[in-house]
Amino acid sequence: MIWTRRRWLAGAGVAMALPWLERDLPMARAQGSIEPRRFLAYYVPNGMPMSAWSHDDLLAPLLPWRDKLTVIRGLRNKPAEIETAGHHAAGTAGFLTGARPRRSESAPLVGLSLDHAFALHHGQGTPFDVMALGLERGDAVGNCDNGFSCAYSRNISWSSPTTPRPKIVSPRLVFELLFAGDPAAPPEAREQRLEERRSVLDFVATQARTLQRDLGHDDRTKIDAYFEAVRAVERRIDRGVHEQCPSAGGLPPLSSEIPSDREEHLALMHTLIVLALQCDATRAIPFMLANSASNAVYSAAGVSEGHHDLSHHGGNPARIDALEAVARWEITQFAALLGQLDAVQTLDGTLLDHCAVLFSSELSDGNRHRHDDLPVILAGSAGGTLHPGADLSRPDAAWASLLLSIGQALGVPILRWGDDGETPLDGV
Amino acid sequence: MVLGCAASPEPEGLGIERQPESVGRVAPSVVRRLSRREYDRTVHDLLGTTSAPGQDFPADDVAHGFDTMAQLLTVSPIHLDLYERAADHLVTELSDDPERWAAVLPCASVEPDACASEVIDRFAPRAWRRPITDDERTALRALFHEAFAREGALRPALGTLLRALLLSPHFLFRIEQEHAAGGAQPVSNHELASRLSYFLWGTMPDDALFASADAGVLVDPEVLEAHARRMIDDPRIEGWIEDFAGQWLSIRALDDVFRDVVRYPQFDEPLRAAMQEEIAWLFRAVLEESLDVRELLRMPRTFANARLRQHLGVPSSGEEEPGIQEIDGARFHRRGLLTTAGWLTATSPPFRTSPTQRGKWILSQLLCQPPQPPPPDVSSMDEEDPGASVRDRLEAHRRDPACAGCHVLMDPLGLAFENYDAVGSFRRTLDGETIDASGVLPEGRAFADALELTDEIAEDPAFVRCVVRQVFTFSLGRPPEGEDEPHLDAIDRAFAASGYRWSELLVAVIRSGPFRQRQSQESGAGAP
């Protein structure tokens, strides 16, 4: 199957300029499995203590999956190397876009993120094109970074260069979205409810269209986004997520309160991530363990100081120890998620085998805000298009090149990515 | 304060073609979606509900200090999911409460068609904050008929109608129509009613506003002003205090503050809440007692509940009154906002105070002179000689020419507050040394301590100017632009002439051109 630009745009269902697309692109490197490929981006904030970043230290919890992952050293996110402060925001904004964000509080501009490029290609058949998840909503002020919009710090998912896709932090909410409608209700009642939703959505979509006529240019753009959102929900109703995801997978009843215990919160989110991917509710999940420069306190890791404060350890050995404890906790949790993904059997292999899972951070050394030698783990083989198992060292290669490689492995017809992803990363 | 460090204006680019500046123009603005808090207040007023579904919505992004920035209030599919879910919840809740249902959706007739028409004619204009058109009435009736045929009963079909009204762009956005291309145009009566009610109350217009808008007289500046004054005296002004003061004065930021439990075991949830209350009461007192806004910084009284009184060291009088009491601030080294425990806490990192952070806050929030971001690869204080005192280390910092420009402004301001620790407790010594809170302002005037400094800041002409710009930004959902300058000058003058009363500032903003007009987004025609 060859994807032409025309088919792409038809499939994408939206008319947008995609300058990086070329005609008649080479297809993904492997075809064959009927199991769809999935993309999970796993973001952790504040960098990693790189001196401990090795298989016999921080990465030890990953040992059982070592042949299913690649640890990559040396990558550099050059677009994030801005001249003045704002490194957390810039690194986070570039996490899946590979682009440098505009320094602006109220008019963010960065680039389409890889999860959305993948969704435009593959995700149109699933109820959710992209399901952005995370643990921190970040309600209060003060989380913005030196003139960069809070949007850069709270999102890694950008459905357009100017539109962040907000993440869901409530496990209960994810659950309700996945199992829309009451799965226990009789089919007629469910069908009637869907009919009602369709008629309401149709009504408001028509209103949005009519409204366009009376609006100025910029307002039209905004109402367009509303219209597209209505269409997305309509498409999902037509596909009926609950039919693909008939059971709740043994989850405990979820409270509408967000768990105050971070480890418990994370465990629920992990279970829901696996469920969403397993049920094919979505094929793209950008996940943020915490927001950029988060100062969360990881008491489960045995520390009492905020994470961002610790990342500026200033060489103090006790604080470096505490920072490593947080990192070890993060890797342990991530390893548990890989274990869950690997425990789901598919017709050929496990769910993990059909995923590309990217683990990294907006920085390497948080103490000095470095964007080179980023901590990178790439797990799963995306249905055989990635070749994990051996570690790679690619000093100063572009972070965006890795994003380009992952995109191509997922079958996204791209030839470059972000600001400096000119060639795929050798050996991925 | 002397400039020399202020950040250059950001290259914003709202994506809108700039017109050349001229008096009488207003800067462009875009349609605003209701913020989470506005949504909750609106459904409360519209439906009488006490639930707050907006709490589940994604956080509204913050810019220029506020979450009411038009440009950032966009809609994504997840928003729509949550709006749908919220509407379901609100309708179900209403159906379970027949009394409230009858109050919200009264209809005299039991005949379905007549009842639906009554609901459409009476409820829809309230939900959409404007009269509905004939086409809309027809479409709503059609929606009802379809639902009635499917459900076979009146109430579920009206429920469908209600869901549609709540999910409509006319409910979720504050729509302002483009009447003709080019130039500034007055907004309509109903658009103005919404601008006013969301500015002052953070919610939909009330019946009196609707009545004036329906009569077509709200655009009359005198009528508009009378409404503004009535609304400022109404308890719903709390919406403005929550959203404006809550964000401007870091009351909301206290939600996210974390304190090291070993060093500050006293910082618990009741204390956090008491700190937030104290700042809100201070703000409210200046507003309600019609004081000079500079009293915010030099108020001799403070407002503390039992938990905060204990924290401030107020002796217990035996019979303990748990609620808020007025305290003579001077006895406890307190004088206005900058010595409230809450502000001192909100501007400190978890383990210690940060004079730089406090100084930066004062420059950005109170004087509208935000310092430039630090240069790249700057060392943080922790990397420097740990044996030296904070004051010495900061002095070393200021000797570095790359840092001096800003730190010479921020540090003396922040150091004046070193007598207050990271939870706002008063202290005389730090690490065994007596704290020296004195300093000299860039203009050369000396101050002995925080209390004297706070008077200096209040007297600084930049402070009252900044207050005007903060209110202006909040009210219009965008920062001031070049075209706004003549309007801002006029507001500055009216504010000064009133002796700096909040109410007069609010009225002056509401009467200004930018508040009553909108700029066409079509560049083609160009105004004469």
Contacts between the chains, C-beta under 8 A, distances in Angstrom:
chain1	res1	chain2	res2	distance
A	82	B	376	7.7
A	83	B	376	5.8
A	84	B	372	7.4
A	84	B	373	4.7
A	84	B	374	7.3
A	84	B	375	6.4
A	84	B	376	6.1
A	85	B	373	3.7
A	85	B	374	5.1
A	85	B	375	7.9
A	85	B	376	7.3
A	85	B	378	7.9
A	86	B	373	6.3
A	102	B	11	7.7
A	102	B	13	7.8
A	103	B	10	6.2
A	103	B	11	7.6
A	104	B	10	5.5
A	104	B	11	7.2
A	104	B	12	5.9
A	104	B	13	7.4
A	105	B	10	6.6
A	105	B	63	3.8
A	105	B	64	5.8
A	106	B	12	6.8
A	106	B	14	7.9
A	106	B	63	3.7
A	106	B	64	6.2
A	106	B	69	4.9
A	106	B	71	4.9
A	106	B	72	6.0
A	106	B	478	7.3
A	106	B	479	7.0
A	107	B	12	5.7
A	107	B	13	6.0
A	107	B	14	5.9
A	107	B	15	6.9
A	107	B	71	5.6
A	108	B	72	7.9
A	128	B	77	7.8
A	129	B	77	7.6
A	132	B	78	7.4
A	137	B	58	7.1
A	137	B	59	4.9
A	138	B	59	5.6
A	138	B	256	8.0
A	139	B	59	4.8
A	139	B	252	7.6
A	139	B	255	6.7
A	139	B	256	7.6
A	140	B	252	5.1
A	140	B	253	4.9
A	140	B	254	7.8
A	140	B	255	4.7
A	140	B	256	4.2
A	141	B	62	5.1
A	141	B	65	6.7
A	141	B	67	7.8
A	141	B	247	5.7
A	141	B	250	7.2
A	141	B	252	6.2
A	141	B	253	5.1
A	142	B	250	7.4
A	142	B	253	4.8
A	142	B	256	6.9
A	143	B	62	7.8
A	143	B	256	7.6
A	144	B	62	6.5
A	144	B	63	7.7
A	146	B	373	3.8
A	146	B	374	7.9
A	147	B	7	6.8
A	147	B	10	5.9
A	147	B	373	6.3
A	149	B	61	6.3
A	149	B	63	5.9
A	149	B	72	7.3
A	150	B	61	4.8
A	150	B	62	5.0
A	150	B	63	7.2
A	151	B	61	4.7
A	151	B	72	6.9
A	154	B	59	7.0
A	154	B	61	7.1
A	159	B	76	6.9
A	163	B	74	6.1
A	163	B	76	6.9
A	164	B	61	7.6
A	164	B	76	7.9
A	165	B	76	5.6
A	165	B	77	8.0
A	165	B	78	7.1
A	166	B	58	3.2
A	166	B	59	7.4
A	166	B	76	5.8
A	166	B	78	5.6
A	166	B	79	7.3
A	167	B	58	7.2
A	168	B	58	7.7
A	168	B	78	6.3
A	170	B	56	6.4
A	173	B	56	6.3
A	173	B	82	7.7
A	176	B	85	7.0
A	177	B	81	6.0
A	192	B	150	6.5
A	192	B	151	7.8
A	195	B	150	6.0
A	196	B	147	6.7
A	196	B	150	6.8
A	196	B	151	7.9
A	196	B	160	5.5
A	196	B	163	7.8
A	197	B	84	7.2
A	199	B	143	6.5
A	199	B	146	5.6
A	199	B	147	6.8
A	199	B	150	8.0
A	199	B	160	7.0
A	200	B	143	7.6
A	200	B	160	6.4
A	200	B	163	5.1
A	200	B	164	4.7
A	200	B	167	6.1
A	201	B	167	7.6
A	203	B	139	6.8
A	203	B	143	5.2
A	203	B	164	4.9
A	203	B	168	7.8
A	204	B	164	6.3
A	204	B	167	5.1
A	204	B	168	5.1
A	204	B	169	6.7
A	206	B	139	7.2
A	207	B	136	7.9
A	207	B	139	7.7
A	207	B	168	5.6
A	207	B	169	5.9
A	207	B	170	6.8
A	208	B	169	5.1
A	210	B	135	7.8
A	211	B	169	5.9
A	211	B	170	7.6
A	211	B	175	6.8
A	214	B	177	4.6
A	214	B	178	6.3
A	215	B	31	7.2
A	215	B	175	7.5
A	215	B	177	6.9
A	215	B	178	5.6
A	215	B	521	7.9
A	216	B	178	4.1
A	216	B	520	6.2
A	216	B	521	2.8
A	216	B	522	6.0
A	217	B	521	4.6
A	217	B	522	6.2
A	218	B	14	7.6
A	218	B	15	6.4
A	218	B	16	5.9
A	218	B	28	7.2
A	218	B	30	4.7
A	218	B	521	4.9
A	219	B	30	5.7
A	219	B	31	4.3
A	219	B	175	7.7
A	219	B	176	7.6
A	219	B	178	7.3
A	219	B	521	6.6
A	222	B	30	6.2
A	222	B	31	5.6
A	222	B	33	7.9
A	222	B	74	6.3
A	222	B	75	7.6
A	222	B	173	7.6
A	223	B	31	7.3
A	223	B	169	6.0
A	223	B	173	7.4
A	225	B	74	5.6
A	225	B	75	5.4
A	225	B	76	7.2
A	226	B	75	4.5
A	226	B	80	7.6
A	226	B	169	5.5
A	226	B	172	7.5
A	226	B	173	7.5
A	228	B	77	7.8
A	229	B	75	5.3
A	229	B	76	6.0
A	229	B	77	4.5
A	229	B	79	6.5
A	229	B	80	4.1
A	230	B	80	6.1
A	232	B	77	4.1
A	232	B	80	7.3
A	233	B	77	6.3
A	233	B	80	5.3
A	233	B	81	6.4
A	233	B	84	6.8
A	295	B	258	6.3
A	295	B	350	7.2
A	297	B	258	5.9
A	304	B	260	6.2
A	304	B	261	6.2
A	304	B	262	6.7
A	305	B	260	6.6
A	305	B	350	6.4
A	305	B	351	6.9
A	306	B	258	5.7
A	306	B	349	7.8
A	306	B	350	5.3
A	309	B	349	6.2
A	309	B	350	6.0
A	309	B	351	7.1
A	312	B	380	5.4
A	312	B	382	6.3
A	313	B	382	7.7
A	314	B	380	6.5
A	314	B	382	3.5
A	314	B	383	4.3
A	315	B	383	6.7
A	316	B	382	7.2
A	368	B	377	7.0
A	369	B	377	7.9
